Amino acid sequence: MAKAPQGVEDLNFEQLGDQQLREVMARVKEALQARFTSRVQEFREVAREAGYTVALHKIGKEEGRQSRRQAPQEDRRRGVSPKYHNPDNPQQNWAGRGRKPKWVEEKLASGSSLDDLLINRTVPQEMAGSAEMPEA
C-alpha cells in the first residue's frame, strides 16, 4: 500500500500528467473557494450581530468614494494669438512659442528676420476713435 504524503514537499508532481495536474489545480481552487466562502459568512454574521454590514469588492474594481470618476474638467488654457505669419502663405501662423516651424526656419536661413514676419496689428482709425467717451 502506498504511503500517503505528509506535506506538500512529499508530493511528486513530476509523475502526474497534464490532465491530472489540471484536476489537482481545480480541486485546490474549489477547496480554497469553499474555505473563503465559509470564513466570509462567519465574518458577516459577527458583523451583523454588531450592527454592521460587510461588502466585498474585487481588487481593482472597487466602488466607492475613491473610485468615482470626476467629470472631465475643461481645458482652461487660452489659445495664444499668432504673432508671426508666412508672407508667402498667410494661412501659416506661429505664436512665437515653442519650436520654430519649418517655414520660419527657412525664412531666417534666407536672410529674413523675425520682425519681417510679424503680423501687422495696427488698429483702424474708426475703431480707435470709438473707444473714447462721447462728450455730453
ABEGO torsion letter per residue (X at the ends): XBBBBABAAABBAAABBAAAAAAAAAAAAAAAAAAAAAAAAAAAAAAAAAGBBBBBBBBGABBEAAABBBBBBBBABBBBBBABBBAABAABBBAGBEBBBAAAAAAAAAGBBAAAABBBABBBAAAAAAABBBBX
